[in-house]
């Protein structure tokens, strides 16, 4: 708390750049001087009463250590400003990989209920897009989709329209089609119609469409799901870091460019007079890429993407807007499954959430409750490279399905195993509570499949199917 108080003061006064990687420093002058596209519908008055607009900004592959407000090394002044002005959540968790994380996020359901395959959400699932549309909101989604199938098992997943989105502008709408790049010379699908751009930077196009959506719908309640393609690999130079070299330096520039896009969105809200009637939530879909090691409060944090460790699940989570506590830090535990009921609550129609595993975090955001959940359960079987595992955890303790019990340091990202002989006092109480969660959750067996693209290929282990053991080949890697 003391560190965050000092951080807020620093944001109010100036930004400290000492020790930032080259990519972040190189990005600073252009990022600050850049101007977002001009608003449209200038003659239409903004809606200033009624339920607030809701914007969810989801960064791709960004763990908690990626944000300066959390003690990270990168230059993120716009996200930091959201944190300083709103509520910063210390203990928010996604699943460790994008597809299970996004299905959990969008449906409010534990993965064992509706996660069937990587890159796939089954038709007929009810998402927060459907909920907000039923609540009377205009709905739009811009950025990354990756839910219509993985291209290996024949499944054809849900469309953005069926998921409740009136408008969409998306990368990777369908797998294994000519999708081009998420970055330079990008391919996107606008309301389902693909377009391959021979030039331009994908995040700029996504941002332009998101800002246009805000301006065109400023006179009515809107829900915007801004599912950014940044900062996922490949690690590329951005328009503001064209001299960056090496993965770490390029990643640094990508984080700062992601932050710039957040700044553009917040500026558009202000320009349109919507900043007093819009709730904004910023988060990341899973831990940072494992190729990246970052410094957080003096600790070296290796990205944990894909792994069920704290570095794989611990993500930034910041809430800002009307009703949200200002200049606050919350220790409340937040699960991605909580977002659907939270949005229904913000819209003033909590009954639309239906039966979900998540719980509304709106009382915590409003400052009316210190917490609304005691623990999180995860059935993690992504069916994509990583070993399946089930586990339950709270803010500082975790119990894995194989019996490993660990204490977690949320700042250093270190998990320390606690042998059974040492499970006394506080450790014993937390172990008992988490053991109860694992024992009482009837989630069924974990799907052992890890390599769906190996169907029909010889297995590297004749004793196991190739889809479980692998076949010595991998896809291009756009997870």
HELIX and SHEET records of a PDB file:
HELIX    1   1 UNK A    2  UNK A   13  1                                  12    
HELIX    2   2 UNK A   22  UNK A   33  1                                  12    
HELIX    3   3 UNK A   64  UNK A   66  5                                   3    
HELIX    4   4 UNK A   68  UNK A   70  5                                   3    
HELIX    5   5 UNK A   77  UNK A   85  1                                   9    
HELIX    6   6 UNK A   98  UNK A  107  1                                  10    
HELIX    7   7 UNK A  111  UNK A  114  1                                   4    
HELIX    8   8 UNK A  128  UNK A  134  1                                   7    
HELIX    9   9 UNK A  202  UNK A  216  1                                  15    
HELIX   10  10 UNK A  247  UNK A  271  1                                  25    
HELIX   11  11 UNK A  310  UNK A  313  1                                   4    
HELIX   12  12 UNK A  338  UNK A  346  1                                   9    
HELIX   13  13 UNK A  350  UNK A  353  5                                   4    
HELIX   14  14 UNK A  362  UNK A  366  1                                   5    
HELIX   15  15 UNK A  420  UNK A  422  5                                   3    
HELIX   16  16 UNK A  426  UNK A  440  1                                  15    
HELIX   17  17 UNK A  452  UNK A  454  5                                   3    
HELIX   18  18 UNK A  466  UNK A  469  1                                   4    
SHEET    1   A10 UNK A 193  UNK A 196  0                                        
SHEET    2   A10 UNK A 187  UNK A 190 -1                                        
SHEET    3   A10 UNK A 167  UNK A 171 -1                                        
SHEET    4   A10 UNK A 138  UNK A 144  1                                        
SHEET    5   A10 UNK A 222  UNK A 227  1                                        
SHEET    6   A10 UNK A  53  UNK A  59  1                                        
SHEET    7   A10 UNK A 278  UNK A 284  1                                        
SHEET    8   A10 UNK A 317  UNK A 320 -1                                        
SHEET    9   A10 UNK A  87  UNK A  93 -1                                        
SHEET   10   A10 UNK A 314  UNK A 315 -1                                        
SHEET    1   B10 UNK A 193  UNK A 196  0                                        
SHEET    2   B10 UNK A 187  UNK A 190 -1                                        
SHEET    3   B10 UNK A 167  UNK A 171 -1                                        
SHEET    4   B10 UNK A 138  UNK A 144  1                                        
SHEET    5   B10 UNK A 222  UNK A 227  1                                        
SHEET    6   B10 UNK A  53  UNK A  59  1                                        
SHEET    7   B10 UNK A 278  UNK A 284  1                                        
SHEET    8   B10 UNK A 317  UNK A 320 -1                                        
SHEET    9   B10 UNK A  87  UNK A  93 -1                                        
SHEET   10   B10 UNK A 328  UNK A 335  1                                        
SHEET    1   C 2 UNK A 293  UNK A 296  0                                        
SHEET    2   C 2 UNK A 299  UNK A 302 -1                                        
SHEET    1   D 5 UNK A 376  UNK A 380  0                                        
SHEET    2   D 5 UNK A 389  UNK A 393 -1                                        
SHEET    3   D 5 UNK A 397  UNK A 400 -1                                        
SHEET    4   D 5 UNK A 405  UNK A 409 -1                                        
SHEET    5   D 5 UNK A 414  UNK A 417 -1                                        
END                                                                             
